[in-house]
C-alpha cells in the first residue's frame, strides 16, 4: 500500500454557526461527528495517517471528543494554526490581529510533519466515499510533482437550504484541468438554477451543474515551498492596518494558474456534500447520516469501541 496523509483543517472559528465549536458537533447516532465519517472514508480508501490542524484553545476539547479515539485507529499528528505563527518582523507589525490567516497558512503549518502525498479537507464538510477513492488513486499512482489535484463537486449537491454559501466556481479545459477558480459568494438555489450577487450587487444566474471547489485538494510535500514563498509575498503586500486579509488556497491556486506555474487535475465526485455552515444545517446532516446508515453505507457505531 502506498503512503498518503489526510490533513484536516479544524482551526476555523465558525462564527456563522452561532457560537460553539461546529467541527465537534455530534451528527451520528452514537455521537459521531463529521470528521469521524471523513476519517472512516479516507482509511477505507487507503490513507494511512491523519494530521489535525487545530488551535491551542480547542486542543483539550478536540482531543477528548475525537483525537484520542482516532489515535487508536491510525497514526495521528497535531499542528497548531496560530495568528502569531508568522515570520519576523511581521509578528510585531500585525500584533493587533486576531483573525486567522486562512487555509494557505493552515496547510503550511504541516510542513514539518507531512512527508508523503496528502489530501486537504475541511473539518466540517462531509465529502462522500468517492472523493477519497479518487484522490488516493491520483496521489499514489501519478508522479507529476508539479501537479496538484482538486476534487470537484456538482454545485447542486453542495447548497444549504438555510442561507447563501461561498463556492469556488471552476472552469476546466477539455483535458479536465483547472483553468480558473472564481470565488462566488451567497449562492442560493432559485428554482431550477442557482443565483448569487456579483461585485456590482446585481443578481447573476449560475448553472446548478457547474463544478465547484469544496477545499478538497491533493498535494505533494514539494508544494510547501510554493506556499512558503507565496505567504511571504502575501505578508509583504499587506498594509499594517489590514487585519482581515487571508491567505486562501483558492486564491493562491488561481494566481498560480494565471502565471502558468502550476497544473491542477480536477477529479469529479457525484456524491452529495453535507456541512454545518449554519446551525440549522445540523438537522439536515443528522438526517442524511441516518439515511446512509439505513442504506448500510456506514455501520453504527461507525468504529468499534
Buried (B, 14 or more C-beta within 10 A) or exposed (E): EEBBBBBBBBBBBBEBBEEEBBBBBBBBEEEBBBBBBBBBBBBEBBBBBBBBBBBEEBBEBBBEBBBEBBBEEBEBBBBBBBBEBBEEEBEEBBEEBEEBBBBBBBBBBBBEEBEBBBBBBBBBBBBBBBBBBBBBBBBBEBEEEEBBBBBBBBBBBBBBEBEBBEBBBBEBEEEEBBBBBBEBEEBBBEEEEBBBBEEEEEEEEBEBEBBBBBBBBBBBBEBBEBBBEBBEEBBEEBEEEEEEBBBBBBBBBBBBBEEEEBBBBBBBBEBBBBBBBBBBBBEBBBEBBBEBBEEEEBEBEBBEE
